[in-house]
C-alpha cells in the first residue's frame, strides 16, 4: 500500500500528468503573485531604509535649526558682555573698585545701563560684574555672604578662559542670589573675564544669568514623531534642558563621550530609544534628539500593511483572473476531449459547437470536418459493400442457369460424339468450356490463361456463326502466365466489339486481344476495326464509366436521341458492369479506358493490378 501511494504521489508530482487547467492556473498565479510579492518585499526593504534616512535627516535638520537659534541667543549674550566690559564706568569700577563710584548719580547711571540690557533682552535674568578685588556691581543679583566672589567656581572658570565668552550651565552652590529668586535649575550662567589689554591681567568677570525658558521655548516645540523630543547637554555632560517626561536614567556617562555629531541607541525602561545629536562649536552645547524606535517602525508597519493589502488584492485578482482564463481555455479543450471519447465509443453524430475564432475554435472546426469526412467515407464504404454484394448476387444468379446448361451440354456432346457429328461436337465442346470457366467453382479470381481460354471458346462459337465475317488474334506476354484476374471481364467487351463493331461494318472484321505488364500494371487491350462510335456516343459511354468512378454505380445510363441509342445503352451496360467490378475490387487507377473513331474501330484497355497465384504482387 505504501509503495502504491508513493508511486501515485510521484506520478501526480510530474508536471506532464497535470490537467491543462491546473497548469494554466499555476502559470497565471506565478506570473501575477510571485512578481507582486517580490516587488512588495523589495519596496518594504527600500522604504524601510528611506524612512530611516528621512527620519534621521529630518531630526538632524531640526537639531541644526535649534543649534542656530541657541547660537543666536548666545551671540546676543556675548555682545552684551562686550558692551558691559567696554563701558567707562565699568572700567573705572574694575580699576579702582566700588569706592571709585561714590556719587549716587554715577551709581544710578551704571545701574540704569545694566538694567537697559534686562529690559531689551527679557531672557536675561540678571547681570553681575565682579572685580578682581572682590567688589561687585549688579542691579538684580547680590552675594549671599561676605565671602569673596573671586573664589567662586564660575569666577575661576572665567579667569581660566582668559577673556573668552563661556557658557557654564546651571549654577550650583554659588554665593550669588537673585532678587527675583530664580532657582538654579531655571537659569543658565554665562561668564566672560575682562582682561587688561596691556598686561593680560584679569580685571574682573561679567556674570550673566540667562533664563532657561528661552532654551525651553526654542526646543520644546520641536516634536520628533509621536513621542520624541529634544534636549540640550553642555560640554561636561550636564543636562541643560530636558522635558518633564524625559526619563533617561543610567546614561549620564554617555553625554561626556559624545562626538561632534552622530547616532546611537539604548534600551531604557523597556523602550528602544534612538539618539541623534549634534554639537555646536560656538556654545559647546550638544542638542540631542530622542525618539522611540517604535515611532519610525510604526510608519514602516503602516507601509507594510499597505503592501500586504496590495499583495492580497493582487493575489485575489490574480486568482480570479487565473481561474477565469484557465476555465475559458481548458473548457473547450475538455469538451473536445469528451467529444473524442464519445467518438471512440462509436458515436459519430457528435459535433462541437464552434463560436470561437481562436486556435481552439479552429481545432473544433477541423474536428467537425474530420467527423463529417469519416461519416461520408463510412457511408461510401457501406454503399460500395452493398453494391459489391449485389453484383456478386447477380453473378451468382447468372451462374445458376449456366451450371445446368453446362451439365446438359456435356450430355449432348457425348451423344454427338457417339453419332459421329464432329462439327457439332466441337461447337458443343466450346460452349461447354465457356460455361465451365464461367462457373470456376464460384471463384472470383481465375488465372489469366483460363480467362483467355474462356474468350477463345467464345470467339470459336462466334466464328462458327459469322464464318469469314469475323477474324481474331490473341497475344499474351509470357510475363502474365501466373497472373490472376477477375473472371469474365473480357467476354462483355469482346461481345460489344462483335455486335456493335464487326457486325455493323461492311466486309470481314478483325478483333485483336493482347495482354502485357506495363509499369507494374496488367494491361489487356481489345482492339477492333469495326464501325466505331460517334463523338456523342463515345462521350455518353465515357460519362457512364466516369459515373462508376464517382461511386454512382447504379445511376441510369443516358440514352442518346439518335438511332444508336438502344445499342449504346446495351453496350454501356456491359462495360459499366466490368468497370464496376474492377473499381469495387481494386479502386483507381484501375478500370477501363476507351478510344474510338467513327468507321475506324474501337480500342478498349483494361488496367488490372498484377496479382500472382501465390498471392503477392510482382515487384
C-alpha positions in Angstrom: 0.0 0.0 0.0 2.8 2.4 0.9 4.7 1.7 -2.3 1.5 2.2 -4.4 0.7 5.5 -2.6 4.3 6.7 -3.2 4.1 5.8 -6.8 0.8 7.7 -7.2 2.4 10.7 -5.4 5.4 10.7 -7.8 3.1 10.4 -10.8 1.0 13.3 -9.5 4.0 15.5 -8.9 5.1 15.1 -12.6 4.0 18.2 -14.4 3.1 16.4 -17.5 0.4 14.4 -15.6 -1.4 17.6 -14.5 -4.5 18.7 -16.3 -4.1 21.7 -18.6 -6.5 23.7 -16.3 -4.2 23.3 -13.2 -1.1 24.1 -15.3 -2.7 27.3 -16.5 -3.8 28.3 -13.0 -0.4 27.7 -11.6 1.2 29.6 -14.5 -1.1 32.6 -14.1 -0.5 32.6 -10.4 3.2 32.5 -10.8 3.3 35.4 -13.3 0.9 37.5 -11.2 1.5 36.8 -7.5 5.2 36.0 -7.4 6.3 39.3 -9.1 3.9 41.2 -6.8 5.3 39.5 -3.7 8.9 40.2 -4.9 8.1 43.9 -5.6 6.4 44.2 -2.2 9.4 42.7 -0.3 11.8 44.9 -2.3 9.7 48.0 -1.6 9.4 47.2 2.1 13.2 46.9 2.3 13.8 50.0 0.3 11.1 52.1 2.0 12.4 51.0 5.4 15.8 52.3 4.6 14.4 55.5 3.1 12.2 56.2 6.1 15.1 55.7 8.4 17.3 58.0 6.4 14.5 60.6 6.2 13.8 60.4 9.9 17.5 60.8 10.8 17.9 63.6 8.2 14.8 65.4 9.4 15.8 65.1 13.0 19.3 66.3 12.2 17.8 69.3 10.4 15.7 70.1 13.3 18.7 69.9 15.7 20.7 72.1 13.3 17.9 74.7 13.4 17.7 74.6 17.2 21.5 75.0 17.4 21.3 78.0 15.2 18.6 79.5 17.4 20.7 78.8 20.6 23.8 80.3 18.9 21.8 83.4 18.1 20.9 83.8 21.8 24.4 83.0 22.8 25.8 85.6 20.4 23.5 88.2 21.8 24.6 87.4 25.3 28.3 87.6 24.2 27.7 91.0 22.6 26.1 92.2 25.8 29.2 91.0 27.8 31.4 93.0 25.4 29.3 96.1 25.8 29.4 95.9 29.6 33.1 95.3 29.7 33.7 98.3 27.4 31.6 100.7 29.5 33.8 103.5 31.0 32.1 103.4 34.4 32.5 99.6 34.5 36.2 100.1 33.5 36.5 102.6 36.4 34.8 100.2 38.7 37.1 97.4 37.7 40.2 99.5 38.1 39.6 101.2 41.4 36.8 99.2 42.9 33.5 100.1 44.3 34.8 103.1 46.2 35.6 104.8 42.8 31.9 105.3 42.2 31.0 107.3 45.2 28.3 109.6 43.8 24.8 108.5 43.7 24.1 109.7 40.2 27.1 107.7 38.9 25.8 104.6 40.6 22.4 105.3 39.2 23.7 105.7 35.7 25.6 102.4 35.9 22.6 100.7 37.4 20.4 102.1 34.5 23.0 101.0 32.0 22.9 97.4 33.2 19.1 97.5 33.6 18.7 98.5 30.0 20.0 95.1 28.9 17.5 93.2 31.0 14.8 95.5 29.6 15.8 95.0 26.0 16.5 91.3 26.5 13.9 89.8 28.8 15.6 86.4 28.5 18.3 87.8 30.8 17.6 87.0 34.5 20.4 89.1 35.9 23.9 90.7 35.3 26.7 91.0 37.8 30.2 92.5 37.4 32.8 91.3 39.9 36.1 93.0 40.2 39.4 91.3 41.0 39.3 92.8 44.5 36.0 91.1 45.2 33.8 94.1 44.8 30.8 93.6 42.6 28.1 95.7 41.0 24.6 94.4 40.0 21.1 95.6 39.9 19.4 92.2 40.0 21.8 89.9 41.9 23.7 90.0 45.2 26.1 88.0 47.3 24.6 85.7 49.9 27.6 86.2 52.3 30.7 88.3 52.8 32.8 85.6 51.3 34.7 87.0 48.3 33.1 86.0 45.0 36.5 85.7 43.3 36.8 82.2 44.9 33.6 81.1 43.2 33.9 78.2 40.7 32.3 80.3 37.9 34.7 83.2 38.5 37.7 80.9 38.4 36.4 79.2 35.2 36.0 82.6 33.5 39.6 83.6 34.5 40.8 80.3 33.1 39.1 81.1 29.8 41.2 84.3 29.5 38.5 86.6 28.1 36.7 84.1 26.0 33.0 84.0 26.3 31.8 80.8 28.0 28.5 79.2 28.9 28.9 77.1 32.0 25.4 75.7 32.5 23.2 75.7 35.6 24.6 77.5 38.7 25.4 75.2 41.6 26.2 76.1 45.2 27.3 79.6 44.3 27.3 82.6 46.7 25.1 84.6 44.5 21.3 85.1 44.7 18.8 87.0 42.6 16.1 89.4 43.7 13.7 87.5 41.5 14.6 84.4 43.5 15.2 82.2 40.4 16.1 78.6 41.2 19.4 77.3 39.9 17.5 74.9 37.5 15.7 77.9 36.0 18.8 79.8 34.8 22.0 79.2 32.8 25.1 81.1 33.7 27.4 82.8 31.2 30.7 84.3 32.1 33.5 86.3 30.5 36.7 87.6 32.0 37.6 91.2 31.4 41.4 91.5 30.9 43.8 94.4 30.7 44.9 94.5 27.1 48.5 95.5 28.1 49.2 93.2 31.0 46.6 90.5 30.2 45.7 90.6 33.8 42.2 89.8 34.7 40.4 92.9 35.9 37.1 91.2 36.6 34.4 88.9 35.4 31.0 89.6 33.9 28.3 87.1 35.1 25.0 86.9 33.1 22.2 84.5 34.1 20.1 83.5 31.1 16.6 82.3 31.8 16.1 78.7 30.9 12.7 79.3 29.4 14.5 80.8 26.3 16.1 77.5 25.6 12.9 75.6 26.6 10.8 77.7 24.2 13.3 77.0 21.4 13.4 73.3 22.0 10.2 72.1 23.5 8.0 73.0 20.5 10.0 70.6 18.3 8.4 67.1 18.1 10.1 64.0 16.8 7.4 61.6 15.7 4.7 60.9 18.2 6.7 60.9 21.4 10.2 62.2 20.5 11.7 65.4 21.9 14.9 67.4 22.0 17.3 68.0 24.9 20.4 70.1 25.4 23.6 68.9 27.2 26.7 71.0 27.9 30.3 70.1 27.3 30.7 68.3 30.7 27.6 66.1 30.3 25.3 68.2 32.4 21.8 68.4 31.1 20.9 72.0 30.4 17.3 71.2 29.3 15.1 68.2 29.0 11.3 67.9 29.0 9.5 66.8 32.0 8.5 63.4 30.6 12.2 62.5 29.9 13.4 59.6 32.0 16.9 59.0 30.9 18.5 57.3 33.8 21.7 55.3 33.6 23.3 57.0 30.6 24.8 60.2 32.2 28.2 59.0 31.2 27.1 58.9 27.6 26.9 62.7 27.4 30.6 63.2 28.2 31.7 60.9 25.3 29.6 62.5 22.6 31.4 63.5 19.4 30.6 66.3 17.1 27.5 64.5 15.7 26.2 61.0 15.4 23.6 58.5 16.5 23.3 55.7 19.0 20.5 53.7 20.5 19.9 52.5 24.1 17.2 50.4 25.8 15.8 52.4 28.7 13.0 51.3 30.9 11.9 48.7 28.4 11.9 51.1 25.4 14.3 51.1 22.5 15.3 54.8 22.1 17.2 56.3 19.2 19.6 59.3 19.9 20.7 61.7 17.3 22.9 64.6 18.4 24.9 67.5 17.0 27.4 69.7 18.9 27.5 73.5 18.4 31.1 74.7 18.1 30.1 78.2 19.4 28.4 77.2 22.6 30.0 73.7 23.1 26.5 72.5 23.8 25.1 69.4 22.2 21.5 69.2 21.1 20.2 65.6 21.3 17.1 64.3 19.6 15.4 61.4 21.4 12.6 59.3 19.9 11.2 55.9 20.3 12.2 53.4 17.6 8.6 52.3 17.5 7.6 55.6 16.1 9.6 55.1 12.9 8.8 51.4 13.0 5.1 52.2 13.1 5.4 54.2 9.9 7.2 51.2 8.3 4.5 48.9 9.7 1.8 51.1 8.1 3.6 50.9 4.8 4.0 47.1 5.2 0.3 47.0 5.9 -0.4 48.8 2.6 2.0 46.5 0.8 0.3 43.4 2.3 -3.1 44.8 1.3 -1.6 45.4 -2.2 -0.3 41.8 -2.4 -3.6 40.5 -1.1 -5.6 42.4 -3.7 -3.3 41.4 -6.5 -3.4 37.8 -5.3 -7.2 37.8 -5.3 -7.4 39.5 -8.7 -4.7 37.1 -10.0 -6.5 34.0 -8.6 -9.8 35.2 -10.1 -8.2 36.0 -13.5 -6.3 32.7 -13.4 -9.4 30.8 -12.7 -11.4 32.6 -15.4 -8.6 32.4 -18.1 -7.8 28.8 -17.3 -11.5 27.9 -17.4 -12.0 29.8 -20.7 -9.0 27.9 -22.3 -9.4 24.5 -20.7 -13.2 24.2 -21.0 -13.3 23.9 -24.8 -10.3 21.6 -24.8 -12.1 19.4 -22.2 -15.2 19.5 -24.3 -13.1 18.4 -27.3 -11.6 15.6 -25.3 -15.1 14.5 -24.1 -16.3 14.5 -27.7 -13.4 12.4 -28.8 -14.1 9.9 -26.2 -17.7 9.7 -27.4 -16.4 9.2 -31.0 -14.2 6.4 -29.7 -17.3 4.8 -28.3 -18.8 4.8 -31.8 -21.0 7.9 -31.7 -20.2 9.7 -35.0 -23.0 12.2 -34.6 -21.1 14.3 -32.0 -20.4 17.8 -33.1 -18.6 20.6 -31.2 -20.3 24.0 -31.0 -18.0 26.4 -32.7 -18.3 30.1 -31.8 -14.7 31.0 -31.3 -12.1 32.4 -33.7 -9.0 31.3 -31.8 -6.9 28.2 -32.2 -9.4 26.1 -30.1 -12.2 27.2 -32.4 -10.1 26.2 -35.5 -9.4 22.8 -33.8 -13.1 22.3 -33.2 -14.0 23.1 -36.8 -11.3 20.8 -38.0 -12.7 18.1 -35.7 -16.2 18.6 -37.0 -14.9 18.5 -40.6 -13.0 15.3 -39.8 -16.1 13.6 -38.4 -18.1 14.7 -41.5 -15.4 13.2 -43.7 -15.3 10.0 -41.8 -19.1 9.7 -41.8 -19.1 10.3 -45.6 -16.3 7.7 -46.1 -18.1 5.2 -43.9 -21.3 5.7 -45.9 -19.4 5.4 -49.1 -17.8 2.1 -48.0 -21.1 0.8 -46.9 -22.6 1.7 -50.2 -19.7 0.1 -52.1 -20.0 -3.1 -50.0 -23.7 -3.2 -50.7 -23.1 -2.7 -54.4 -20.5 -5.4 -54.4 -22.8 -7.9 -52.6 -25.5 -7.0 -55.2 -23.0 -7.6 -58.0 -22.0 -10.9 -56.5 -25.7 -11.9 -56.2 -26.3 -11.0 -59.8 -23.3 -13.0 -60.8 -24.5 -16.0 -58.7 -27.9 -15.8 -60.3 -26.3 -15.7 -63.7 -24.3 -18.8 -62.8 -27.2 -20.9 -61.7 -28.7 -21.4 -65.2 -25.3 -21.9 -66.9 -24.4 -24.6 -64.5 -27.5 -26.6 -65.5 -26.8 -25.8 -69.2 -23.2 -26.9 -68.7 -24.3 -30.4 -67.5 -26.9 -30.6 -70.3 -24.3 -29.6 -73.0 -21.9 -32.2 -71.6 -24.5 -34.9 -72.2 -25.3 -33.5 -75.7 -21.6 -33.6 -76.6 -21.3 -37.2 -75.5 -24.4 -38.1 -77.7 -22.9 -36.1 -80.7 -19.6 -38.0 -80.5 -21.5 -41.3 -80.3 -23.3 -40.4 -83.6 -20.1 -39.0 -85.4 -21.2 -35.3 -85.7 -17.7 -33.8 -85.4 -18.6 -30.1 -86.1 -21.4 -30.2 -83.7 -19.2 -31.9 -81.2 -16.6 -29.1 -81.4 -19.3 -26.5 -81.1 -20.8 -28.1 -78.0 -17.3 -28.6 -76.6 -16.5 -24.9 -77.0 -19.8 -24.0 -75.4 -19.1 -26.4 -72.5 -15.7 -24.8 -71.8 -17.3 -21.4 -71.9 -19.8 -22.4 -69.2 -17.2 -24.3 -67.2 -14.7 -21.4 -67.0 -17.6 -19.1 -66.3 -18.5 -21.1 -63.2 -14.9 -21.6 -62.0 -16.2 -23.3 -58.9 -17.5 -20.0 -57.6 -14.1 -18.3 -57.5 -14.0 -14.6 -58.3 -10.3 -14.6 -59.3 -9.1 -17.0 -62.0 -5.8 -17.4 -63.9 -5.3 -15.2 -66.9 -4.8 -18.3 -69.0 -8.3 -19.5 -68.1 -9.8 -16.1 -68.9 -8.2 -16.3 -72.3 -9.3 -19.9 -72.7 -12.8 -18.7 -72.0 -12.6 -15.9 -74.6 -11.2 -18.3 -77.2 -14.1 -20.6 -76.6 -16.5 -17.7 -77.0 -14.8 -16.4 -80.2 -14.7 -20.0 -81.6 -18.5 -20.2 -81.2 -18.9 -16.7 -82.8 -16.6 -17.7 -85.6 -18.7 -20.7 -86.4 -21.7 -18.3 -86.6 -20.2 -15.4 -88.6 -17.7 -17.5 -90.7 -15.3 -15.3 -92.6 -17.1 -12.1 -91.3 -15.1 -12.5 -88.0 -11.4 -12.9 -87.6 -9.5 -12.7 -84.3 -5.9 -12.9 -82.9 -4.8 -13.4 -79.3 -1.3 -12.5 -78.0 -0.4 -13.0 -74.3 3.0 -12.0 -73.0 4.9 -14.7 -71.1 5.2 -12.4 -68.0 1.5 -12.7 -67.5 1.4 -16.5 -67.2 1.0 -16.6 -63.4 -1.3 -13.5 -63.2 -4.7 -13.7 -61.6 -7.6 -11.6 -62.9 -11.3 -11.1 -62.2 -13.2 -13.7 -64.3 -15.4 -12.8 -67.2 -14.0 -9.3 -67.8 -13.2 -10.0 -71.5 -16.4 -11.5 -72.7 -18.6 -8.4 -72.3 -16.1 -6.2 -74.1 -15.5 -8.8 -77.0 -19.2 -9.2 -77.3 -19.6 -5.4 -77.7 -16.8 -5.5 -80.3 -18.7 -8.1 -82.3 -22.2 -6.9 -82.1 -21.6 -3.1 -82.2 -18.3 -3.1 -84.2 -17.7 -6.0 -86.6 -21.3 -6.8 -87.3 -22.0 -3.2 -88.3 -19.2 -2.8 -90.8 -19.0 -4.0 -94.4 -16.8 -6.9 -95.1 -14.8 -9.0 -92.7 -13.5 -7.6 -89.4 -10.7 -8.3 -87.1 -10.5 -8.4 -83.3 -7.1 -8.4 -81.7 -6.6 -9.2 -78.0 -3.2 -8.7 -76.2 -2.0 -8.8 -72.6 1.2 -7.4 -71.1 2.6 -5.9 -67.9 3.4 -2.2 -68.3 4.8 -0.2 -65.4 3.6 -2.7 -62.8 0.0 -2.7 -64.3 -1.5 -5.6 -66.2 -2.9 -4.1 -69.4 -5.3 -6.1 -71.6 -6.1 -4.4 -74.9 -9.2 -5.4 -77.0 -9.0 -3.7 -80.4 -11.4 -4.0 -83.4 -11.7 -2.4 -86.8 -15.4 -2.2 -86.7 -17.9 0.6 -87.2 -16.5 2.7 -84.3 -18.6 5.3 -82.4 -19.6 8.8 -83.0 -18.3 11.5 -80.6 -21.7 11.8 -79.0 -21.9 8.1 -78.3 -18.3 7.9 -77.1 -18.9 10.8 -74.7 -22.0 9.1 -73.4 -20.2 5.8 -72.7 -17.2 7.6 -71.1 -19.7 9.6 -68.8 -21.3 6.3 -67.8 -17.9 4.8 -66.9 -16.9 8.1 -65.1 -20.1 7.8 -63.0 -18.8 4.5 -61.8 -15.6 6.2 -60.7 -17.6 8.6 -58.6 -19.4 5.7 -56.9 -22.6 6.3 -59.0 -22.6 2.7 -59.9 -26.3 2.3 -60.3 -27.1 5.6 -61.9 -29.2 5.4 -65.0 -27.4 5.3 -68.4 -28.1 8.3 -70.5 -29.9 7.3 -73.8 -29.0 9.2 -77.0 -31.6 10.5 -79.2 -30.1 9.1 -82.4 -30.7 5.7 -83.9 -27.8 4.2 -81.9 -29.4 5.0 -78.6 -30.6 1.5 -77.7 -27.3 -0.1 -78.9 -25.4 2.5 -76.8 -27.5 1.6 -73.7 -26.7 -2.2 -74.2 -23.0 -1.6 -74.8 -22.7 0.7 -71.9 -24.3 -1.8 -69.5 -21.7 -4.5 -70.3 -18.8 -2.0 -70.0 -20.2 -0.5 -66.8 -20.5 -4.0 -65.3 -16.8 -4.7 -65.9 -15.8 -1.2 -64.7 -17.9 -1.6 -61.6 -16.3 -4.9 -60.6 -12.8 -3.7 -61.2 -13.3 -0.4 -59.3 -15.1 -2.1 -56.4 -12.3 -4.7 -56.1 -9.2 -2.5 -56.7 -10.2 1.1 -56.9 -8.5 3.8 -59.0 -6.5 4.0 -61.3 -7.7 0.5 -62.4 -10.5 0.1 -64.8 -11.5 0.7 -68.5 -10.4 3.4 -70.9 -12.0 3.6 -74.4 -10.7 5.2 -77.6 -12.8 5.1 -80.8 -13.2 6.8 -84.2 -16.3 6.6 -86.3 -16.0 3.9 -89.0 -12.4 3.4 -87.9 -12.7 1.0 -85.0 -12.6 1.0 -81.2 -9.9 0.2 -78.6 -10.7 -0.8 -75.0 -7.9 -1.1 -72.5 -8.3 -2.9 -69.2 -5.9 -1.8 -66.4 -5.7 -4.6 -63.8 -3.3 -5.0 -60.8 -0.7 -7.6 -61.2 -1.6 -10.4 -58.8 0.1 -13.8 -58.9 -1.1 -17.2 -57.9 0.9 -17.1 -54.6 -1.0 -14.0 -53.5 1.8 -11.5 -53.8 2.2 -8.6 -56.3 5.1 -8.7 -58.6 7.9 -6.3 -57.6 
